[in-house]
Amino acid sequence: LWEFWNFWAGSKWIYSVPKLAFLKIFEMPLLGFFGFPPFALECYVAYRVFVLLRQRYLKESKLAPVLVLVIGLVYCALIFRGIDRHTVWTWTGLD
């Protein structure tokens, strides 16, 4: 679904894989889809870590959901900043 939306988006990811550019589903090279299972596993592990931390340290705290939300937002902000800094090579925009 994500790659379907990316295909039609005005601002989209463009993948370049030498010699395999013709093997694409929407915009992503076919080999790129092999990255989704490890990503799903990473999401599951992160969820389990949050559950474990909540069970161990925040059992009866009413602030636990707020703390998890804040930690998640900070984590996402740092990840997206890193993604932009280390993976975006060019920006094309309306001038």
N, C-alpha and C positions, 0 to 999 in steps of 0.2 A: 504494500500500500504506500509506503514511504517513497519508494522509487517511482511509483506511478504518479504521485503528486509532484515529485522532482522533475519528471519528464515534461510536464505541462507548465511548470512554474516559470515566471519571468526571470527571477533570479534563482539559479539552480546550480547544483554541483555538476561539474564536468569532469569525468574520470578519463584519464589517459593511460592506457596499458599498451605498450609497444607490441605490435604483431598480433594482438588479440582484440583489437578495437571492433572487429566485425561481429564478435560473439557477445552481444548485449541484450539484456532484457530491460526495456525502457532506456535509461541512461547508464545503468550499472553493468560493467562487464560480468559475464557469467561467473567467473571465478570469485568475484567479490561477494557473491551470495553465500559462499562458504564461511564468511566471517560472522554471519548471523547466529549460528549455534553457539560459538564461544561467547558472543555478546549476551545471548539469553542466559547462559550459565553465569556470567558475571553479574547480571541483574538479579538472578536468584540468590547468589552468594551475598550480595549487598543487602538484599531484603532479609536474609537469615541473620546477618550481622546486626542489623537494626533490631530485629526481634530478640536476639540474644542479649543485647545491651539493655533493652527495655526490661526484659525479664530479670536480669541480674541486678541492675542498678536503679531502675525506675519503676519498681513493682507497683507502688500505690501512688505515684506522683501524678497529679492532674496536669502537670506541665509537660509530661512526656511527649504528647503529640506535637506540642508547640516546639519543643526542643528538636524533635526529629525533623519537623518542617524547616526550622532555621538551619540545621546542619545540612539538610538536602539542598536548600537554596544556595548556601555558601558553596557547597561542593559543585553544584551546577554552574554557578558564576565563574568559579575558578577553571572548571573544565572548558567552558565555552571561550574563556579568555585564552587559554592555552591552545585550543583548536584554532582560533583565529590567528594567533601569533605564529604558530608553527606549521599550519597547513594551507592557509590562504596565500596564494602567490600573487594574485591580481584581483583588483576590484574594477568592475566596469559598471558605471552608473550613468544616470542622466545628469548631464552638466548644464 
